[in-house]
Amino acid sequence: MKPNRLVLALLPVALLAGCASAPSAEKQAAMADEARKTAGGLIQTLGGELKAAMTTGGPANAIGVCKEKAPQIAAEAAQRTGMKIKRVSPKNRNPKGVPDAWETQALADLDKRLAAGEKPETLDTWAVVDAAGGKEFRYAKALVTQPVCTNCHGPAENLSPEVKAKLAAEYPDDKAIGYAPGSIRGVLSIRKPM
């Protein structure tokens, strides 16, 4: 298993803060595995919903899945796991999807790893951080743009008139376009109090 770069980068801070309060490496790895499984299940479920919506009504129909069904899928997973789950991006579509400082740093790290040739399916990171209520486990899984995603997230000139109209109606302040296949368009962010 490859060491997690964000965890390694934060290790000196953790040492200064006192390792006694940080969970063991084994516990962190177990939490990362749980978050990875949760993220994988969410992405798979959402992908199936998007595929079904596109089959029945084209890309414009899929926009409703992301707006309505994706939060429901995340809420169900959160209830099962005790995790807080959301999708964030610096070019957000949902006004609530703006990354915080940790997520912004995670995105930068994941972009560097992608540029260095790491496989998209392995792009995730995690850390234990100090939060208002105590220690918190944070996890981010890169949302890598697939060719089909460009129907709604690609360059503006390539979007169909139906998609443009639906985006304008549903997300008047949309910033989530201009992506090419293989680029990271955001992360699935998971956090869990410890």
C-alpha positions in Angstrom: 0.0 0.0 0.0 1.4 3.4 -1.0 1.8 5.9 1.8 -0.8 8.7 1.8 1.0 11.9 0.7 -1.3 14.3 2.6 -0.9 12.2 5.8 2.9 12.2 5.4 2.9 16.0 4.7 0.9 16.6 7.9 2.9 14.1 10.0 5.3 16.8 11.5 2.2 18.8 12.5 0.8 15.7 14.2 4.0 15.0 16.0 4.1 18.6 17.3 0.4 18.3 18.4 1.1 15.1 20.3 0.7 11.7 18.7 -1.1 10.3 21.7 -4.3 11.9 20.7 -4.1 10.8 17.0 -5.5 7.4 16.0 -3.0 4.7 15.1 -1.9 4.2 11.5 -3.9 0.9 11.5 -7.1 2.7 12.6 -6.5 5.4 10.0 -6.1 2.8 7.3 -9.3 1.0 8.4 -11.2 4.3 8.3 -9.7 5.0 4.9 -10.9 1.6 3.7 -14.4 2.2 5.0 -14.5 5.7 3.3 -13.1 4.2 0.1 -15.8 1.5 0.1 -18.5 4.1 0.8 -17.3 6.4 -1.9 -17.1 3.5 -4.4 -20.6 2.5 -3.6 -21.9 6.0 -4.0 -20.1 6.6 -7.3 -21.4 3.2 -8.6 -25.0 3.9 -7.5 -25.0 7.4 -8.9 -23.4 6.2 -12.2 -26.2 3.7 -12.6 -28.9 6.4 -11.9 -27.2 8.7 -14.5 -27.0 6.0 -17.1 -30.7 5.2 -16.7 -31.6 8.8 -16.9 -29.6 9.4 -20.0 -31.0 6.3 -21.6 -34.6 7.5 -21.0 -34.2 11.2 -21.6 -30.7 12.1 -22.7 -28.1 14.2 -20.9 -30.5 17.0 -19.9 -32.5 14.4 -18.0 -29.3 13.4 -16.1 -29.0 16.9 -14.6 -32.0 16.2 -12.3 -30.3 13.0 -11.1 -27.3 15.0 -9.9 -29.5 17.7 -8.3 -32.0 15.4 -6.6 -30.9 11.8 -6.4 -27.2 12.3 -5.7 -28.0 14.1 -2.4 -30.5 11.4 -1.4 -27.9 8.6 -2.2 -25.3 10.5 -0.1 -27.8 11.0 2.8 -28.7 7.3 2.8 -25.0 6.4 3.0 -24.4 9.0 5.7 -27.2 7.5 7.8 -25.7 4.0 7.5 -22.1 5.0 8.2 -22.2 8.1 10.4 -20.2 10.0 7.8 -20.9 13.4 6.4 -20.7 13.1 2.6 -20.8 15.8 -0.2 -19.5 16.6 -3.6 -17.3 19.7 -3.9 -15.5 21.5 -6.7 -13.8 24.9 -7.1 -16.0 25.1 -10.2 -19.1 24.1 -8.4 -22.6 23.6 -9.9 -24.4 23.3 -6.5 -23.9 26.5 -4.5 -23.3 24.3 -1.4 -20.5 22.5 -3.2 -17.6 24.9 -2.5 -14.5 23.2 -1.1 -13.2 24.2 2.3 -9.5 24.6 3.0 -8.8 20.9 3.5 -10.7 19.9 0.4 -8.9 22.6 -1.6 -5.5 21.2 -0.5 -6.7 17.7 -1.2 -7.8 18.7 -4.8 -4.4 20.3 -5.4 -2.6 17.2 -4.2 -4.8 14.9 -6.3 -4.3 17.1 -9.4 -0.5 16.8 -9.0 -0.7 13.0 -8.6 -2.9 12.8 -11.8 -0.4 15.0 -13.7 2.4 12.7 -12.5 0.7 9.8 -14.1 -1.1 8.1 -11.3 -4.2 6.1 -12.3 -7.4 8.0 -11.9 -9.1 5.1 -10.0 -6.4 5.4 -7.2 -6.8 9.1 -6.6 -7.9 9.6 -3.1 -6.4 11.0 0.1 -7.2 11.2 3.8 -6.0 12.7 7.0 -7.0 13.2 10.7 -7.4 16.9 11.4 -8.4 19.1 14.3 -12.0 20.3 14.1 -14.2 22.4 16.4 -15.5 19.3 18.1 -12.2 17.4 18.3 -10.4 15.1 15.9 -12.0 14.4 12.6 -11.2 11.9 9.8 -11.3 13.5 6.4 -11.3 11.7 3.1 -11.4 12.9 -0.5 -12.0 10.7 -3.7 -11.2 12.4 -7.0 -14.2 12.7 -9.4 -12.4 12.2 -12.7 -14.3 13.4 -15.8 -15.4 10.5 -18.0 -16.2 11.1 -21.7 -19.9 10.8 -21.0 -19.6 13.5 -18.3 -18.7 16.1 -20.9 -22.3 16.1 -22.1 -23.1 18.3 -19.1 -19.6 19.3 -17.8 -17.7 19.8 -21.1 -16.8 23.1 -22.9 -19.8 25.4 -23.2 -19.6 25.3 -27.0 -20.0 21.5 -27.0 -23.1 21.4 -24.7 -26.5 20.8 -26.4 -29.1 23.5 -26.4 -31.3 21.3 -24.1 -28.4 20.9 -21.6 -27.7 24.6 -21.6 -31.3 25.4 -21.0 -31.7 23.0 -18.2 -28.5 24.2 -16.5 -29.6 27.8 -16.8 -32.9 26.9 -15.2 -31.6 24.6 -12.5 -28.2 26.3 -11.8 -28.1 29.9 -12.8 -24.7 30.4 -11.3 -23.2 27.2 -12.7 -19.4 27.0 -13.0 -19.0 23.3 -13.6 -18.3 23.3 -17.3 -15.2 23.3 -19.4 -13.8 19.9 -18.3 -12.1 17.5 -20.6 -12.1 13.7 -20.2 -9.5 12.6 -17.6 -9.5 15.9 -15.7 -10.5 16.1 -12.0 -13.8 18.1 -11.7 -14.0 17.8 -7.9 -14.0 15.4 -5.0 -16.4 13.2 -3.1 -15.6 14.5 0.4 -16.2 12.4 3.5 -15.7 13.4 7.1 -16.3 11.6 10.3 -15.9 12.8 13.9 -13.6 10.7 16.0 
